[in-house]
Amino acid sequence: MPVQTEAVGKSYPPVLYAVGREKVREYAHAVGESDPVYLDVEAARAAGHADVVAPPMFCVVYSAMAVAPGIFDPDVGINFAAMLHGGQEFHWGPLVIAGDEITTQATVKEISERDGRGYYVFESVSKNQDGETVCTGTWTNIVRGV
Amino acid sequence: MTDFTVGSELPVVRVTPDKFVTLRYAGASGDYNPIHVDEGFARQVGLPGRILHGLWTMAQVARAQTEAAGRPQRLRSLRVQFRGMGLPEHELVVRSTVRESSGGVAWVDTVAEQDGQQIIRNATAEIALT
C-alpha cells in the first residue's frame, strides 16, 4: 500500500509550554547534566541568566507535545506499531530560561516511500514570549513495511 | 575551551545508564512509550527488555558537545540518525571529531556506541566558537 501524501503541509494547533525551574532541574538530572547553570539558580544568575538555563535537548520537553498530534493523525496514516524514530535534527536560537513561555507549532514536512519504508518528517518551530525562534526541530519517523 | 581545530577529538563521554534511567527520563520528558518503561511489554514485542529513549541518547551526544564547548549556547545545531537500540546498564561511549572549522563555527562528527555498535551515527554538531 503506497503512503498517502495529502497531509504534507498540514499544520497542527500551537502548543504553549511554561518552562518551570524544577522541570528543568528534573530533566537535567535525568540526562546526567552537571553544569550548575542548569541546576543552581545562583550559578545561573552569576553567569548572567535570570534563572536556570534549560539544556539544549530540553527542547524535546516543550516541543514533542506539539508534534504528537501529527503522529496520531489519520490523515498522515502512520502505522504506530511499526514506527521507528529514525532521525532527529534541532537548530537552536537564544537559550531557554526557566520562566519562559514557549509556543511550538508543528507541520508535516515530508511523506515519502523508499525501499518499502515510509518516511514521515515533521517540523516543529518553537518561539519564546518575545517571538524569538528558540528551536526548530526536524523529526523523522520511519515505518517498516508500508 | 577544548581544541576545536580540524581533526581534534573532543573529550570522550562515557556513561553507564542505570537500570531505572528510562523511568526517570519518561517522567522528565513525558515519553511513556511502554517499550521504555514496561519490561513485560518490551519483551512481548521482541525486544531484549526496556530500551533507552533515542532522545536520551541524543542528549548524551549533545552533552558531549556543550561540555567541550564550555557553554550551552555554543551548540547551534545537532543532527543524528538512530540505529538499533540502546540498553540500560550497558556503557554508552560518545566520540566526537572536528571535521571542519571556518568563520567561527566548528562542524563536529559524532557517534554514540554501546557494546561496539553505533546506536547514533552520521551525527553532526554545529558549534559556535566565539
Interface residues (C-beta under 8 A of the other chain):
Chain A: K23 E26 Y27 H29 A30 V31 G32 E33 D35 V37 Y38 V53 P55 P56 M57 V60 V61 A64 M65 L84 H85 G86 G87 Q88 E89 F90 H91 W92 P94 L95 T138
Chain B: V15 V21 R24 Y25 G27 A28 S29 G30 D31 G54 L55 W56 M58 A59 Q60 A62 R63 T66 E67 P72 Q73 L75 R76 S77 L78 R79 V80 Q81 F82
